[in-house]
Amino acid sequence: MHCARRIAKKLHISCFPPPRHDAGARSGVHSGKENNMKARILLVCGAIASGGLISAAAAETEIGLFPGTISANVTLATDYAFRGISQTDEDPAIQGGFDYEVETGVLGTSAYLGIWASNLDFNDGDEASIEVDLYGGFTGEVAGIGWDVGFIYYAYPGAASSLDYDFWEVTTGLSYSPLDRVEVGVRYNYSPDYFGGSGAGHFVEGTMSVSVPLPEVLAGRGLGLSLDGSIGHQWIGNNDVFGTPNYLTWSIGASLSYKFLSLGVAYVDTDLSKSECFDRTGLCGARAIGTLTATF
């Protein structure tokens, strides 16, 4: 589950992405993805898990055949956490995606579409081994406040339809820079039928990103350093079906970028005890997630 994608992606820790997309982390159970395409498109995924850790701005390439820009990203992560919960049984993840964005010509707004994927392991008898997220929406800015409205569809190819893994969310977000080098954001995601057929899902998340000033000798060579944090709450319609109570998740991390590469680390946690987490698994506990991301 890639991250509150565009606005929440930057912290996409696994979300720190996507777009999901929250350090190989996502912000929510069995999902992940909220990335940082532009300053006005705030922190995916969460996380620096939430989630997401994909914190470097994606490099954009002008497309000659049709208007707009396209970018790609690939990430190696020590874990993939979505909204604070490991999606890979605490094992490493390989993630990547493509984003397309074009100006609409209406009131300075832009439209975007994207696809993002990650390996995963739910310990479900190999029913699902990959997650593919499709997302799109519109972004803009009014009086210095960035906004984002869109959708995310989370698909789990190979899983039996009876498991009801696939689901979709409507996502809305706002971002604002109250100080130079500081950006804050808030996001709300709604699903009419959350993961596993667990009923209506609601996720609210607040994020903050601080760009740390570096000496000119470093900044002039293309180095960048950012500190990121997020806190969110997941409400689930049928907690027994899902496997956990409603819960709080948070993350804090840092990322160092150089040209098209970004190295990140994040601390991700939830307020769920082991006894509350999917039949006493350790998937909801505190963890450190490292990521290496390349954007093109």
BELJO-V951173 format. One line per field, one symbol per residue. phi: phi as a letter, one per 40 degrees, with the letter a starting at -180 (. if undefined). burial: b if it has 24 or more other C-alpha atoms within 12 Angstrom, else e. A space follows every 10 residues. Layout:
phi->???
burial->???
//
This chain:
phi->.cbfdcccdd cdde...b.. ...fbbbicf aiib.bcacc cdddi.ddad a.bcbccccb bcbccachbb bbabbbbcab bbfgbcbbfg bcbbbaabbb baccgbfgcb bababaaaca acfbggcbba bbbbaaibba abfgbcbaba bbbbbbdgcc cccfccabbc bbabaabcbd gbbbababbb bcacdggcgc bbbbabbabb cccbddcccc cgcbbbbbaa aabbbbcbcc cchacdabba aaaaabbafc babbaabbab ccccccbffg cccbccabbb bbbbbb
burial->bbbbbbbbbb bbbbbbbbbb bbbbbbbbbb bbbbbbbbbb bbbbbbbbbb bbbbbbbbbe eeeeeeeebb bbbbbbbbbb bbbbbbbbbb bbbbbbbbbb bbeeeeeeeb bbbbbbbbbb bbeeeeebbb bbbbbbbbbb beeeebbbbb bbbbbbeeee eebbbbbbbb bbbbbbbeee ebbbbbbbbb bebbbbbbbb bbbbbbbbbb beeeeeeeee eebbbbbbbb bbbbbbbebe ebbbbbbbbb bbbbbbbbeb bbbbbbbbbb bbeeeebbee ebbbbbbbbb bbbbbb
//
